[in-house]
Structures are given as C-alpha cells and as structure tokens.
Amino acid sequence: MSAASFRAVGDTYEEAHRVAVEQLSKRYRQPFETLVERYCALGTPQECVERLQRFADAGARHFILSPLCDIDALGQHLEIYARDILPQCR
C-alpha cells in the first residue's frame, strides 16, 4: 500500500501548520484550516516522523511526499527531510 502526504516542516507545529494552510489554500483555492491535519505530516521533523509512522503502522510501505513551502525554502526543506526525517522512516 502507498500513502501520499503533504509535508510542512517548521521550528514549531504552529509554524508548520500556518505554512501548510497557506500553501494548500492557495493551491486548491479553498480554505484548509480545518483540513490540513488530515492531509499533512506537519510540525517539527520529529512530529513529521511520528505522523509518517502512523501511516506505516496502518500498512503503508511506500510514500509520495510533497513538500509545502515557498520555492526559496525548498532546498532547506529537502535537506531537513534527507537528514532528519527519511532516515528514521526506513
């Protein structure tokens, strides 16, 4: 089974939540304030790992992860994922 999940990483859960709501609301032209937790792994890197682990515990073995951030922050976010998140998900 595969799971698709948007990801938003921040120094705090609240920061990541704000970015996720902003990015998804803009992308889909509808409010995501009440939906973002359902569709995203978000928060600190450790909180993202915990969310992805819940997907794995439910049977997911492959993930399609889509970062939610401004384009100028993409490189930094990819480094965080590679260093702090993905190694814990193997």
Buried (B, 14 or more C-beta within 10 A) or exposed (E): EEBEBBBBBBEEBEBBBBBBBBBBBEEEEEEBEEBBBEBBBBBBBEBBBEBBBEBBEEEBEEBEBEBBBEEEBEEEBEEBBEEBBBEEBE
